[in-house]
């Protein structure tokens, strides 16, 4: 099972539909970003991810009530 498959399974698992999924990958072309979005990822980070990008996603997560408890 690859990351795309894992995201699809999580999106279809009761109780995990709203989990915030971030793809962390070495692949960063537009086609790769489209594939992660289609699989159900919320965000796409390319390695090496900067601390600025990680902090930005954490801020976005804390502000978005979709992912709240």
Backbone as ProteinMPNN parsed JSONL, in Angstrom:
{"seq_chain_A": "XXXXXXXXXXXXXXXXXXXXXXXXXXXXXXXXXXXXXXXXXXXXXXXXXXXXXXXXXXXXXXXXXXXXX", "coords_chain_A": {"N_chain_A": [[0.853, -1.175, 0.0], [0.619, 2.167, -0.893], [1.218, 5.688, -0.171], [-0.874, 7.15, -1.346], [-2.899, 5.253, -1.43], [-3.24, 4.814, 1.322], [-4.228, 7.311, 2.15], [-6.692, 7.339, 0.778], [-7.994, 5.173, 2.021], [-8.135, 6.128, 4.676], [-9.805, 8.362, 4.318], [-12.146, 7.066, 3.828], [-12.787, 5.784, 6.143], [-14.792, 5.39, 8.9], [-15.004, 7.921, 11.264], [-12.489, 8.875, 10.77], [-12.625, 10.516, 8.64], [-12.275, 13.249, 8.659], [-9.671, 13.771, 9.331], [-6.587, 15.534, 9.198], [-4.572, 15.445, 6.497], [-1.282, 15.307, 5.366], [0.818, 15.177, 2.67], [4.103, 14.171, 2.502], [6.742, 14.304, 0.549], [9.229, 13.424, -1.904], [8.62, 14.173, -4.387], [7.583, 16.807, -6.378], [6.317, 17.936, -8.56], [3.696, 19.488, -10.515], [1.859, 17.531, -11.386], [2.221, 15.601, -9.434], [1.265, 16.896, -7.181], [-1.396, 17.132, -7.882], [-2.129, 14.437, -7.883], [-1.844, 13.837, -5.129], [-3.832, 15.454, -4.044], [-6.116, 14.374, -5.278], [-6.08, 11.875, -4.075], [-6.839, 12.475, -1.549], [-5.376, 13.948, 0.241], [-4.814, 16.847, 2.244], [-2.822, 18.724, 2.113], [0.389, 19.271, 0.529], [3.688, 18.661, 0.912], [7.033, 19.126, -0.066], [10.02, 17.332, 0.234], [13.197, 18.575, 1.253], [11.134, 19.565, 3.87], [10.539, 22.829, 4.963], [10.847, 24.44, 8.156], [9.311, 26.684, 8.334], [7.259, 26.182, 6.484], [6.07, 23.951, 7.719], [5.239, 25.054, 10.179], [3.405, 26.908, 9.178], [1.426, 25.201, 8.151], [0.608, 24.0, 10.53], [-0.487, 26.2, 11.844], [-2.587, 26.763, 10.1], [-4.065, 24.456, 10.447], [-4.84, 24.696, 13.15], [-6.563, 26.825, 12.971], [-8.66, 25.971, 11.434], [-11.825, 24.801, 11.622], [-12.821, 22.453, 10.617], [-11.153, 20.365, 11.251], [-11.267, 20.208, 13.906], [-11.991, 18.995, 17.255]], "CA_chain_A": [[0.0, 0.0, 0.0], [1.4, 3.405, -0.926], [0.601, 6.81, 0.536], [-2.151, 7.486, -1.972], [-3.854, 4.245, -0.951], [-3.499, 5.069, 2.746], [-5.113, 8.481, 2.224], [-8.025, 6.936, 0.336], [-8.581, 4.341, 3.073], [-8.466, 6.996, 5.806], [-10.953, 9.192, 3.951], [-13.327, 6.21, 3.804], [-12.905, 5.112, 7.433], [-15.667, 6.119, 9.818], [-14.297, 8.573, 12.36], [-11.221, 9.453, 10.303], [-12.879, 11.269, 7.406], [-11.885, 14.656, 8.823], [-8.278, 13.886, 9.738], [-5.792, 16.424, 8.343], [-3.531, 14.633, 5.86], [-0.223, 16.038, 4.669], [1.754, 14.345, 1.919], [5.499, 14.611, 2.581], [7.287, 13.511, -0.539], [10.327, 13.959, -2.696], [8.061, 14.515, -5.689], [6.923, 18.093, -6.217], [5.76, 18.485, -9.802], [2.255, 19.761, -10.464], [1.12, 16.269, -11.506], [2.299, 14.936, -8.134], [0.357, 17.627, -6.3], [-2.749, 16.747, -8.298], [-2.354, 13.073, -7.392], [-2.06, 13.83, -3.679], [-5.152, 16.054, -3.811], [-7.111, 13.382, -5.689], [-6.062, 10.779, -3.113], [-7.491, 12.928, -0.328], [-4.502, 14.75, 1.099], [-5.169, 18.254, 2.366], [-1.655, 19.539, 1.772], [1.501, 18.567, -0.112], [5.007, 19.233, 1.205], [8.138, 18.469, -0.744], [11.22, 17.197, 1.068], [13.062, 18.709, 2.699], [10.147, 20.575, 4.253], [11.1, 23.853, 5.845], [10.122, 24.664, 9.408], [8.334, 27.733, 8.033], [6.11, 25.522, 5.865], [5.432, 23.112, 8.738], [4.543, 25.968, 11.097], [2.276, 27.468, 8.453], [0.382, 24.179, 8.128], [0.089, 23.843, 11.895], [-1.359, 27.357, 12.084], [-3.783, 26.546, 9.295], [-4.803, 23.389, 11.107], [-5.449, 25.189, 14.394], [-7.591, 27.809, 12.628], [-9.697, 25.367, 10.616], [-12.703, 24.025, 12.483], [-13.093, 21.135, 10.021], [-10.304, 19.361, 11.868], [-11.397, 20.302, 15.36], [-12.558, 17.817, 17.917]], "C_chain_A": [[0.897, 1.235, 0.0], [0.629, 4.52, -0.211], [-0.736, 7.233, -0.037], [-3.236, 6.532, -1.474], [-4.228, 4.477, 0.507], [-4.462, 6.246, 2.898], [-6.532, 8.115, 1.834], [-8.726, 6.092, 1.395], [-8.997, 5.201, 4.26], [-9.705, 7.833, 5.516], [-12.254, 8.39, 3.957], [-13.523, 5.427, 5.096], [-13.725, 5.976, 8.381], [-14.856, 6.638, 11.0], [-12.981, 9.211, 11.952], [-11.383, 10.311, 9.055], [-12.342, 12.69, 7.465], [-10.427, 14.843, 9.236], [-7.515, 14.751, 8.717], [-4.61, 15.633, 7.788], [-2.556, 15.509, 5.084], [0.672, 15.027, 3.97], [3.141, 14.968, 2.06], [6.274, 13.718, 1.637], [8.469, 14.201, -1.204], [9.869, 14.431, -4.069], [7.235, 15.798, -5.575], [6.377, 18.718, -7.48], [4.258, 18.687, -9.66], [1.439, 18.473, -10.552], [1.128, 15.502, -10.189], [1.355, 15.591, -7.139], [-1.107, 17.297, -6.629], [-3.082, 15.349, -7.769], [-2.594, 13.038, -5.887], [-3.425, 14.418, -3.332], [-6.254, 15.055, -4.15], [-7.197, 12.219, -4.703], [-6.715, 11.167, -1.794], [-6.605, 13.69, 0.631], [-4.974, 16.2, 1.098], [-4.038, 19.168, 1.893], [-0.553, 18.642, 1.204], [2.788, 19.315, 0.23], [6.061, 18.42, 0.478], [9.359, 18.481, 0.168], [12.355, 18.004, 0.46], [12.088, 19.84, 3.022], [10.796, 21.57, 5.214], [10.248, 23.988, 7.098], [9.057, 25.745, 9.21], [7.073, 27.109, 7.427], [5.352, 24.66, 6.874], [4.642, 23.981, 9.714], [3.31, 26.582, 10.45], [1.117, 26.47, 8.408], [-0.227, 23.958, 9.508], [-0.838, 25.0, 12.259], [-2.672, 27.205, 11.34], [-4.672, 25.496, 9.948], [-5.524, 23.902, 12.35], [-6.573, 26.187, 14.128], [-8.791, 27.188, 11.911], [-10.576, 24.447, 11.456], [-13.071, 22.671, 11.885], [-12.338, 20.045, 10.775], [-10.374, 19.396, 13.387], [-12.029, 19.053, 15.953], [-14.066, 17.868, 17.982]], "O_chain_A": [[1.826, 1.334, 0.802], [-0.475, 4.304, 0.288], [-1.634, 7.63, 0.705], [-4.345, 6.951, -1.141], [-5.393, 4.352, 0.884], [-5.405, 6.18, 3.687], [-7.481, 8.538, 2.493], [-9.919, 6.272, 1.642], [-10.092, 5.028, 4.796], [-10.562, 7.993, 6.385], [-13.338, 8.962, 4.075], [-14.338, 4.505, 5.143], [-13.398, 7.136, 8.631], [-14.121, 5.892, 11.647], [-12.417, 10.005, 12.705], [-10.399, 10.778, 8.482], [-11.993, 13.268, 6.436], [-9.996, 15.973, 9.466], [-7.784, 14.689, 7.518], [-3.742, 15.202, 8.547], [-2.95, 16.336, 4.262], [1.22, 14.128, 4.607], [3.33, 16.15, 1.774], [6.444, 12.524, 1.888], [8.666, 15.409, -1.069], [10.645, 15.02, -4.822], [6.301, 15.871, -4.776], [6.011, 19.893, -7.486], [3.63, 18.109, -8.772], [0.428, 18.339, -9.861], [0.153, 14.826, -9.859], [0.716, 14.905, -6.341], [-1.943, 17.2, -5.731], [-4.182, 15.112, -7.271], [-3.453, 12.293, -5.415], [-4.099, 13.93, -2.424], [-7.215, 14.907, -3.395], [-8.268, 11.642, -4.516], [-7.103, 10.301, -1.01], [-7.04, 14.044, 1.727], [-5.465, 16.711, 0.091], [-4.278, 20.244, 1.345], [-0.567, 17.423, 1.379], [2.945, 20.481, -0.132], [5.992, 17.192, 0.415], [9.687, 19.493, 0.787], [12.447, 18.095, -0.764], [12.217, 20.945, 2.497], [11.502, 21.191, 6.148], [9.056, 23.679, 7.082], [8.012, 25.71, 9.86], [5.956, 27.462, 7.806], [4.121, 24.646, 6.876], [3.496, 23.667, 10.035], [2.283, 26.754, 11.106], [-0.039, 26.848, 8.603], [-1.435, 23.754, 9.636], [-1.862, 24.795, 12.911], [-3.74, 27.484, 11.884], [-5.893, 25.644, 9.989], [-6.69, 23.576, 12.573], [-7.446, 26.372, 14.976], [-9.836, 27.829, 11.797], [-10.107, 23.421, 11.948], [-13.591, 21.815, 12.601], [-12.834, 18.928, 10.918], [-9.626, 18.695, 14.069], [-12.53, 18.183, 15.241], [-14.693, 16.949, 18.511]]}, "name": "protein", "num_of_chains": 1, "seq": "XXXXXXXXXXXXXXXXXXXXXXXXXXXXXXXXXXXXXXXXXXXXXXXXXXXXXXXXXXXXXXXXXXXXX"}
